[in-house]
Amino acid sequence: MSKSLIEDYQKELKKKNLYLGPIDGDFGILTTVAAQQYHCPNGSVPAWMSWASQELGVSEIYGAKANPRIVHYHSYTGLGADSDEVAWCASFVNAGLIEGANIKGTKSAAAGSFKTYGVSCSPDKFGAILLIPTLTGSKRHVFFCNGSWKGYIFGLGGNQSNAVNVKVYAADKITESRFPIL
């Protein structure tokens, strides 16, 4: 489903002369840049989203070693983790806000710390900070809105299949949608 949805989205972006890549269902950097142009036509891409798109592809290193970039994300929280095996979605969002836009984050490694962060907004607002329950429902996952299409949100986040990437989420699964106070 998500691959064909992304292909449809790429076709729409291509029709608008925003997407120059192949119709392949891969939400990589070319699709991300086109999504920014589509959702922010006046060029007002939030700074944290520009930062986050540059982080695409950062991934965990399996085994005893840790990716130093992910450990760096943790430095924006009070967790002090030195591993990429520790949940890092909130560390990524904090790093994006602080390093990417010089905006105060929550400084917490808990995704739920963003539940009351900033102000409430629509989940399809480009750059919104979104929360969903994890598969077990007992915890949360946090990521940025990198666009929306046909009732789905394209979430740019960290620790999504152990990497920074864009995943497709049903908009009705979003439990919180927040936007930084600028």
Residue, then its C-alpha position, 0 to 999 in steps of 0.5 A: m500500500s505505502k509503495s503505491l501511495i508514494e508512487d501516486y504522490q510522486k506522479e502528482l509531484k511530477k505533474k506539477n514539475l516538482y519531482l524529477g526522479p523516477i516513479d519508484g515508490d521510494f520516499g528518498i531525498l528527491t521526493t523529500v525536496a519535491a514535497q517541501q516545494y509542494h507543501c511550502p510553495n513560498g519557500s518557507v520550509p521550517a529550518w528543522m525540516s531542512w535539517a531533518s532531510q539532510e539526515l536521511g539515511v543515517s542508520e544504526i550500526y549493528g553489533a557493538k559499535a554505535n553510529p556516532r551521529i545517533v549518539h550525537y542526537h542523544s546529546y540533545t536529551g538528558l538521557g546521555a545514551d552512548s548507543d544507537e540501540v536505545a530508542w532514539c526517535a525523540s532524540f532525533v526530533n530534539a536534535g532537529l529543533i535545537e541544532g536545525a532551528n535553534i528552537k528549544g526542544t523537550k530535552s527528553a528522550a521520551a517520545g511522549s514528552f512532545k504530547t504538550y510541546g508547542v501548540s496544537c495544529s493539524p496533523d498535515k501541517f508541514g513540519a508538525i511534530l506527530l505522535i502515534p502509539t507503537l505496535t504494543g500501544s504502551k509507548r509512543h513514536v514521534f516524527f515530523c510531518n513531511g507532507s500528506w496525501k489521501g489521508y496519509i502522513f509522510g513521517l520523516g523521523g529517526n529510529q524508523s526501521n533503525a534509520v532516518n527515513v520517511k514512513v507512511y502513517a494513516a492520518d487517523k492513527i496520529t494521537e498528537s500533533r504539535f508545532p513549535i512556538l516560533 
